[in-house]
Amino acid sequence: MKFRTCAAIAAFGLCAAGSVWAGDYKVGQIEVDDLWVRASAPGQTNGAGYLDIDNDAKTPDRLLSVTSSAAERVELHTVQTENGVARMRQVDGGIAVPADGEVKLRPGGYHVMFIKLKAPFAEGGTVPATLKFERAGEVAVQFKVKPAGHMPGMDHGHGGMKH
């Protein structure tokens, strides 16, 4: 009887840990989820990461930086269109996260730029990173590596729904 109870508790612990592994991270009043990157194409030396940030606090916060052992450098970027040409630009001062609001880092907008990858992003793998917020502090996360052709919103999961 005791063995079954221990096995059930261990299985529950693994399931509970699995929910964190699924991509939900929390630091202070900040919740981060839906973290992903695309698998690298042959010869590709950079990669972009995307995620959702929810701030349940009554005060704004700011994503200041991201670090990762997977790349020589990591920067916060946005896409700006000038004279009909879209160009990536590094974000100065971080990305504002409004009080009781959310920010979605998506293709064509804000994103995390992994520069000079130490190894290609392999489909099905993960990419470790640490997000640093101005008020909430730091949180270690894992970006899921999706197929190279992945387009957000095209899968039939819960996608952009807020929990």
N, C-alpha and C positions, 0 to 999 in steps of 0.2 A: 504493500500500500504506500509506504513512504517513497519507494522508487518511482511509482507512477506520479505521485504528487510532485516530486522533484523534476521529473521529466516534463510534466505539464507546465510547471513554473518556468523551466528553461525554455520550452517552446514558446511560451507567452513572451518571455524576455527577448527572444530572437525576433518575434513578430513585431514587438514594440520598437526594437532597434531598427527593424526594416522600414518602419514608417519614417524614421529620421533619415535613413539611407535613401528613401524615395525622393528626398530633396527639400524637405521642410526644415528650415533653420531659424532659430530665434535668438536675438540678443537684445536685452532691454525690451522696449516696446516695438522693436523692428522684427518683422518676419520676412524671410527670404525664401522663395520657392521657384520652381520651374527653371532651374539652372541648366543650360545646355550650350554645347558648341557643336559645329559640324565636323565630321571626320575630315582629315586633311587629304587634299588631292596630292598626287605625286609631285614632289618638288616644292610644295607649298611651305613657306617658312613662317608665316603668321597665321593666326586664327582669331576669330571673334567669339565672344561669349555673351550670352543673353540671360536675363533673369527678371523676376518680379520682386519688388520691394514694397511691403505694406508697413505703414507707420501708424500704430494705434495710439501714439502719445498725443498729448494736447499741445506739444511744441514741435516745430519742424526739426529735421535732422539733415545730415548731408553725408553721402557716400564720398569719402575723401580719396580713397585709393584701394587698389587690389594688388596683392602680391601672389606669386605662384612659382613653385620650383619647376614648373613645366616650360617656362620661357625665360629668356635672359632679362626681359623687361615686360611689364604690364602697365597699360595706360587706359584711362577712361576716355572714350571718343564719342563724337556725335557726327552726323552727316549734315553738311550745309550745302545748299544749292546756290551757286554763284554763276550768273550768266548762262543758266540752263545746264550747268555741269555740277554733278554731285561730287563733293570732296569730303574725305574724312578729316576731322580736326580734333586735336586733343582738347579736352575740357579743362579749363583753368578753374581751380577752386572746388572741384568736385561736382557732384550731381545733387541738387536739392531734392529732399523728400519732404513734402508738405505734412503739416500736422494732420492727423486723422485722414491721411491720404495715401496714395500709392504712385509708384513710378514703374513703368515697364520698359526694360531695355530690350529692344527688338531690332531686327534688320531694318536699315533705313533711318535709324534714329540713334539714341544712346546705345553704346555697347562697350564691353570690356575687350581691349585689344591685346592679345598675347603676341609679343614680338620676338622673333628669332626663337622658334620652338626648339626645345632640346631633343624632342622626338615627335614624329607625326601623331596627331590625335587619331586613335584607332577606334572605329565604330564599335559600340558596346562597352567601351572603357569609361573611365572617369578622369577628370582633371582636377587636382587639388588646388585650392586657392584660399586666401584669407581676405575678407572684406573688412575695411576699416571705416567706421562711421564716426562722425564728429562727436555725437553725444552718447550713442549706444555702445561704442567700443568696437572690438574686433570679434569676428566669428569665422571659424574655419568651415569651408563648404566644399562640395564636390560638384563639378559640372558634369552632366551626362554627355557622352559623345554620341550624337545622332548620325544617321546616314548623311553622306555628303550633299545629297539633294533635298534634305529635310526643309520643309516650308511650314512655319508655325501656323496653326489654325487649320491645317489640312488634315490632321488626324481627327479621329472621332472621340477623343478623350474630353475631359472637362476644360481643357485649354485655358481660356482667359477668365473663367468663373472665379469670383472672389469667395473665399470660404468664410 
